[in-house]
Amino acid sequence: MAQRTVVVASRVGLHARPAMLFTQAAAATGLPVTIARPGGEPVDATSILYVMGLGVPSGEEVTLAAEGDGADAALDGLVTLLATDLDAQDVPAPGGA
């Protein structure tokens, strides 16, 4: 199982728009991806309800995990996404939407 840790850079943490962009990107990987707060249980990273339910604030480290072919590359992309301020208006949605 591939695993990465990253500090959430969005000013509001993983809430609303950042959570939506992250869950869409996680779903687009086509892999089972989880996200967890330090010491917490991992949740499905494709579920906006689960991700928002984590209540991850800005500046907190989270752990991502995925299994399957391409898991390392998928997690690298998700790490890059979370390390970006997704509240900025010029951040495009995954898939160019």
Salt bridges, closest charged atoms under 4 A:
GLU60 OE2 - ARG37 NE 2.48
ASP72 OD1 - ARG4 NH2 3.11
ASP76 OD1 - ARG4 NE 2.83
ASP85 OD2 - ARG11 NE 2.70
